[in-house]
Amino acid sequence: MSAPEKRSLEPKPVSASHVIMPQRMLPSDANPAGNVHGGVILKYIDTAGGICAIRHARSAVVTASIDRMDFLKPAYIGEVVTFMASVNLVGATSMEVGVRVECENPITGETRHAGSAYLTYVALDSDRRPQAVPPLLLETEADRRRNREAAARREARLQERRRERDSQLQHQSENP
């Protein structure tokens, strides 16, 4: 077992870990319909979200879940797609990171909101075990709003897990 790592658990502002990650969409990113493949968008969402979580935790992280992904508009080959990630909520060892996806036509400058996702990351120590993360310092009204919304999503996730567990237990008792 490794020696304990020295890390600060002082509160960190949302702005300290914010990520803005532009990517040009290339022909290799296309799906059969000629748009950017959803899996390519998901990969970049996880990359931007992971960088954001690492910056907040100052440790390795793993993606625990993608709570939700809404594809609102397609992304097209040749566009610049920007992934903006921010920590919304911090638990004992986990963080919810929201990622907004915006597409830009680099010729006209036209932009549109193409999607949003919410991911949960868990911070890991050098032995790959969950470790504590710093509290989140909410600086703006937007930070506070995203934090409230994230807390509601977390509660909904916990309720869903309880329903699934109860359903499995009931199924096991009915089918020994």
C-alpha positions as CSV (number, residue, x, y, z in Angstrom):
1,M,0.0,0.0,0.0
2,S,1.2,3.5,-0.9
3,A,1.9,6.3,1.6
4,P,-1.1,8.7,1.9
5,E,-1.0,11.5,-0.6
6,K,-0.9,15.2,0.5
7,R,-3.8,17.0,-1.3
8,S,-5.7,20.1,-0.4
9,L,-9.3,19.7,0.3
10,E,-9.9,23.5,0.4
11,P,-13.1,24.5,-1.4
12,K,-12.5,25.2,-5.1
13,P,-14.5,27.5,-7.3
14,V,-16.3,26.2,-10.3
15,S,-14.2,28.4,-12.5
16,A,-10.9,26.7,-11.4
17,S,-11.8,23.5,-13.3
18,H,-14.0,24.9,-16.2
19,V,-13.0,23.4,-19.6
20,I,-13.6,24.8,-23.1
21,M,-12.5,22.3,-25.7
22,P,-13.1,23.0,-29.4
23,Q,-12.8,20.2,-32.0
24,R,-13.0,20.4,-35.7
25,M,-15.2,17.6,-37.1
26,L,-13.5,15.6,-39.9
27,P,-14.8,13.1,-42.5
28,S,-13.6,10.2,-40.2
29,D,-16.1,11.5,-37.6
30,A,-19.1,10.9,-40.0
31,N,-21.9,8.4,-39.5
32,P,-23.7,6.7,-42.5
33,A,-26.1,9.7,-42.7
34,G,-23.1,12.1,-43.1
35,N,-23.5,13.8,-39.8
36,V,-21.1,13.5,-36.9
37,H,-21.5,10.1,-35.3
38,G,-23.1,10.3,-31.8
39,G,-20.4,8.2,-30.4
40,V,-17.8,10.7,-31.5
41,I,-19.7,13.4,-29.6
42,L,-20.0,11.2,-26.5
43,K,-16.2,10.5,-26.6
44,Y,-15.4,14.2,-26.6
45,I,-18.0,14.9,-23.9
46,D,-16.4,12.3,-21.7
47,T,-12.9,13.7,-22.5
48,A,-13.9,17.3,-21.6
49,G,-15.8,16.1,-18.5
50,G,-12.9,14.0,-17.4
51,I,-10.4,16.9,-17.7
52,C,-12.8,19.1,-15.7
53,A,-13.1,16.4,-12.9
54,I,-9.3,15.8,-12.8
55,R,-8.8,19.6,-12.4
56,H,-11.2,19.7,-9.5
57,A,-10.0,16.6,-7.8
58,R,-6.3,17.0,-8.7
59,S,-6.3,13.2,-9.0
60,A,-7.2,10.4,-11.4
61,V,-10.9,10.0,-12.0
62,V,-13.2,7.3,-13.6
63,T,-16.5,7.9,-15.3
64,A,-19.1,6.3,-13.0
65,S,-22.1,7.2,-15.1
66,I,-23.7,9.3,-17.8
67,D,-26.9,10.4,-16.2
68,R,-28.3,11.9,-19.3
69,M,-27.4,12.9,-22.9
70,D,-29.7,15.0,-25.0
71,F,-28.8,15.4,-28.7
72,L,-30.7,18.5,-29.6
73,K,-29.3,19.3,-33.1
74,P,-26.9,17.4,-35.4
75,A,-23.3,18.3,-35.8
76,Y,-21.9,18.4,-39.3
77,I,-18.6,17.6,-40.8
78,G,-16.4,20.7,-41.1
79,E,-18.0,22.4,-38.1
80,V,-16.1,23.3,-34.9
81,V,-17.8,21.6,-32.0
82,T,-17.0,23.1,-28.6
83,F,-17.4,21.1,-25.4
84,M,-17.8,23.2,-22.3
85,A,-17.6,21.4,-19.0
86,S,-18.2,22.5,-15.4
87,V,-18.4,20.8,-12.0
88,N,-22.0,21.2,-10.9
89,L,-22.1,19.2,-7.6
90,V,-19.5,17.5,-5.4
91,G,-20.1,14.5,-3.1
92,A,-17.7,12.8,-0.8
93,T,-15.7,11.1,-3.6
94,S,-17.8,12.0,-6.7
95,M,-18.6,14.9,-8.9
96,E,-21.3,15.7,-11.3
97,V,-20.0,17.4,-14.4
98,G,-22.2,19.1,-16.9
99,V,-21.1,19.3,-20.5
100,R,-22.7,21.7,-23.0
101,V,-22.1,21.0,-26.7
102,E,-22.1,23.9,-29.2
103,C,-21.6,23.7,-33.0
104,E,-20.2,26.5,-35.1
105,N,-20.0,27.0,-38.8
106,P,-16.5,28.4,-39.0
107,I,-17.3,30.2,-42.3
108,T,-20.5,32.0,-41.2
109,G,-19.9,32.1,-37.4
110,E,-23.4,30.7,-36.8
111,T,-23.6,28.7,-33.6
112,R,-26.2,26.5,-32.1
113,H,-26.7,24.4,-28.9
114,A,-26.4,20.8,-30.1
115,G,-26.6,18.9,-26.8
116,S,-26.0,18.6,-23.1
117,A,-24.9,15.8,-20.9
118,Y,-24.4,15.1,-17.2
119,L,-21.7,12.7,-16.0
120,T,-20.6,11.5,-12.7
121,Y,-16.9,10.9,-12.0
122,V,-15.2,9.3,-9.0
123,A,-11.8,10.5,-7.8
124,L,-9.2,7.8,-7.2
125,D,-6.1,7.6,-5.0
126,S,-2.8,6.0,-6.1
127,D,-4.2,2.6,-5.2
128,R,-7.2,3.2,-7.5
129,R,-9.6,3.5,-4.6
130,P,-12.2,6.3,-4.2
131,Q,-10.9,9.3,-2.4
132,A,-12.3,12.6,-1.0
133,V,-12.7,15.6,-3.3
134,P,-12.6,19.3,-2.4
135,P,-15.9,21.0,-1.7
136,L,-17.3,23.2,-4.5
137,L,-17.3,27.0,-4.1
138,L,-20.3,28.5,-5.9
139,E,-19.4,31.9,-7.2
140,T,-22.2,33.0,-9.5
141,E,-26.0,32.7,-9.7
142,A,-25.5,30.3,-12.6
143,D,-23.2,28.1,-10.4
144,R,-25.9,28.0,-7.7
145,R,-28.6,27.2,-10.2
146,R,-26.6,24.3,-11.8
147,N,-25.8,23.1,-8.2
148,R,-29.5,23.0,-7.3
149,E,-30.4,21.2,-10.5
150,A,-27.6,18.7,-10.0
151,A,-28.8,18.0,-6.4
152,A,-32.3,17.2,-7.8
153,R,-30.8,14.9,-10.4
154,R,-28.7,13.2,-7.7
155,E,-31.8,12.6,-5.6
156,A,-33.7,11.2,-8.6
157,R,-30.7,8.8,-9.3
158,L,-30.8,7.6,-5.7
159,Q,-34.5,7.0,-5.8
160,E,-34.2,5.1,-9.1
161,R,-31.5,2.9,-7.6
162,R,-33.7,2.2,-4.6
163,R,-36.6,1.2,-6.9
164,E,-34.3,-1.1,-8.9
165,R,-32.9,-2.7,-5.7
166,D,-36.4,-3.2,-4.3
167,S,-37.6,-4.7,-7.5
168,Q,-34.7,-7.1,-7.7
169,L,-35.2,-8.1,-4.1
170,Q,-38.9,-8.7,-4.8
171,H,-38.1,-10.8,-7.9
172,Q,-35.6,-12.9,-5.9
173,S,-38.1,-13.6,-3.1
174,E,-40.8,-14.6,-5.6
175,N,-38.4,-16.8,-7.6
176,P,-36.1,-18.6,-5.1
